């Protein structure tokens, strides 16, 4: 074990953060305690480790069980009334990029070019699915991608299959997802779409801007100290290929106390009789939760941009473990979930128990 410990120290690897415990180097004593645990058989871990174990073991792990663990925690959270008081639960999907590297190290390293098309390096593109709509956003799934649109469809379908068709009510996304195939896929999953409307849907965007320029606001309200005016109509004709009977377009104009004005158009298939304008405004704003409480927190506090191995499966598994740790930490810290009947454990005992139990099959029923 001494040689393995030295290899770990040379690798300068940092683990995933859960209460800050995963941050820091894994010491050989901790690995010894793990492999000597009575629950070691659940992890199918041998007693001998090679020097390359740290760099390559995640490349050989199946991502599906970890995805199942994240989904099981989210289903349990809903059954435990974590979202109590939330009228509509949403799923936000969005993409981002990671740190830039000088060389291409795997097939998912995408070139980064400046405005003159000069190569500046390589980075990874990732799409994240997150549960939003409540005061506590929770990440759900993650995937590397070459094309964000196709990856978003895959992660959304996989998320609904894991969480259940009745888990969420809507999907919120940026304007690049205002495409027929994506909107139809959302409807086929039994959800409503709340998508930003931009100039990539030129006819509808121009029609909405022209109509609302001649209209008085259909509603006014205050949202956390901001003055909000909304224009809301649900009789816009769908563009060619879209199966909706009509399109509802919401324009909100949000004025901050310092005078800054934020304006955006959003489209949806949800009728006003079911979802009022203020509720639709909040759904639209919930898209930012995947940025602020998802990507930003994961990158700045949990080392999402640090990679121990440039391998597609290794990267995804590390990110899924990060999402699982972040979800557990957020549930414990913000909802004060029951500690259970076990004795009070030290931090290192808790994290070792967590590692061992990650190898067990989840025992949660599907919420659907």
Order of alpha helices (4+ residues) and beta strands (2+ residues): alpha-alpha-alpha-alpha-alpha-beta-beta-beta-beta-beta-alpha-beta-alpha-beta-alpha-beta-beta-beta-beta-alpha-alpha-alpha-alpha
